[in-house]
Amino acid sequence: MLSLFFFPAVLSLLPAPEAAERDRVLRGMIARFMERLSRWVIRNRLYILATVVLIAAGFALSIRNVTYHLIIRDRRQMRIYDGKVDKSVVLAHTLKTAGRPILLTSLSLVAGLLVLCFSQFLPILYFGILVSLALATTTVGALVILPALLSFGN
């Protein structure tokens, strides 16, 4: 049993020229890749920073636009019904009254932002694609996931 633990140590002491060559080639490939990646990041760091900031702003605006209005509408419906009906009925009425305006607003914003995809300036193009994607995903999440979460609330 003890010899099983020493077997890899013994193998590592034996010469293995093909393993050393493979390791040298692999280290060289990794070094070249990291060098190219670092040059690309240095050259495009302004684009990356701007894209991250704008995506965060897009998520913040879309979450505020969609979820805020849905939650406020749900709270108003809860006050109107005042516990007379089941929570699922209130939530269904909330989605009937607020779902369509939220969906139409988000679709119009996505369509307007997708116009930026025709830009020749890459940061503007990325902004249009990514913020419209963020807006679309938060809208779907708000209209699908948020009602499920609200059904568990008071």
Buried (B, 14 or more C-beta within 10 A) or exposed (E): EEEEEEEEEEEEEEEEEEEEEEEEEEEEEEEEEEEEEEEEEEEBEEEEEBBEEBBEEBBEBBBEBBBEBBBEBBBBBBEEBEEEEEBEEBBBBBBEEBBEEBBEBBEEBBEEBBEBEEEEEEBBBBBBBBBBBBBBEBBEBBBEEBBEEBEEEE
